[in-house]
Amino acid sequence: MNVMEVNEEAARERLRTENPEYRKWEEEHESLEQTLETFEVQRYLTPEQEVERKRVQKLKLAAKDRMMEIVRRSRSGHA
């Protein structure tokens, strides 16, 4: 890990304990990841399952974006 990665991980660790919003988005992200894993083990998806998989992927990305925004705000002192 380089210094930037270490600093970012330290910021995330601090936010996990101090910021309920960050914790909420991180839990949501993990839940969505688990949902996606259920799709990955299936050999074929129905069209409905494929639509749901894409929806979950978008929600997971949105959760990650919110987490990263909170990290950026905390670094600039606006958390």
Secondary structure as a PSIPRED ss2 file (coil, helix, strand):
# PSIPRED VFORMAT (PSIPRED V4.0)

   1 M C   1.000  0.000  0.000
   2 N C   1.000  0.000  0.000
   3 V H   0.000  1.000  0.000
   4 M H   0.000  1.000  0.000
   5 E H   0.000  1.000  0.000
   6 V H   0.000  1.000  0.000
   7 N H   0.000  1.000  0.000
   8 E H   0.000  1.000  0.000
   9 E H   0.000  1.000  0.000
  10 A H   0.000  1.000  0.000
  11 A H   0.000  1.000  0.000
  12 R H   0.000  1.000  0.000
  13 E H   0.000  1.000  0.000
  14 R H   0.000  1.000  0.000
  15 L H   0.000  1.000  0.000
  16 R H   0.000  1.000  0.000
  17 T H   0.000  1.000  0.000
  18 E H   0.000  1.000  0.000
  19 N C   1.000  0.000  0.000
  20 P H   0.000  1.000  0.000
  21 E H   0.000  1.000  0.000
  22 Y H   0.000  1.000  0.000
  23 R H   0.000  1.000  0.000
  24 K H   0.000  1.000  0.000
  25 W H   0.000  1.000  0.000
  26 E H   0.000  1.000  0.000
  27 E H   0.000  1.000  0.000
  28 E H   0.000  1.000  0.000
  29 H H   0.000  1.000  0.000
  30 E H   0.000  1.000  0.000
  31 S H   0.000  1.000  0.000
  32 L H   0.000  1.000  0.000
  33 E H   0.000  1.000  0.000
  34 Q H   0.000  1.000  0.000
  35 T H   0.000  1.000  0.000
  36 L H   0.000  1.000  0.000
  37 E H   0.000  1.000  0.000
  38 T H   0.000  1.000  0.000
  39 F H   0.000  1.000  0.000
  40 E H   0.000  1.000  0.000
  41 V C   1.000  0.000  0.000
  42 Q C   1.000  0.000  0.000
  43 R C   1.000  0.000  0.000
  44 Y C   1.000  0.000  0.000
  45 L C   1.000  0.000  0.000
  46 T C   1.000  0.000  0.000
  47 P H   0.000  1.000  0.000
  48 E H   0.000  1.000  0.000
  49 Q H   0.000  1.000  0.000
  50 E H   0.000  1.000  0.000
  51 V H   0.000  1.000  0.000
  52 E H   0.000  1.000  0.000
  53 R H   0.000  1.000  0.000
  54 K H   0.000  1.000  0.000
  55 R H   0.000  1.000  0.000
  56 V H   0.000  1.000  0.000
  57 Q H   0.000  1.000  0.000
  58 K H   0.000  1.000  0.000
  59 L H   0.000  1.000  0.000
  60 K H   0.000  1.000  0.000
  61 L H   0.000  1.000  0.000
  62 A H   0.000  1.000  0.000
  63 A H   0.000  1.000  0.000
  64 K H   0.000  1.000  0.000
  65 D H   0.000  1.000  0.000
  66 R H   0.000  1.000  0.000
  67 M H   0.000  1.000  0.000
  68 M H   0.000  1.000  0.000
  69 E H   0.000  1.000  0.000
  70 I H   0.000  1.000  0.000
  71 V H   0.000  1.000  0.000
  72 R H   0.000  1.000  0.000
  73 R H   0.000  1.000  0.000
  74 S H   0.000  1.000  0.000
  75 R H   0.000  1.000  0.000
  76 S H   0.000  1.000  0.000
  77 G C   1.000  0.000  0.000
  78 H C   1.000  0.000  0.000
  79 A C   1.000  0.000  0.000
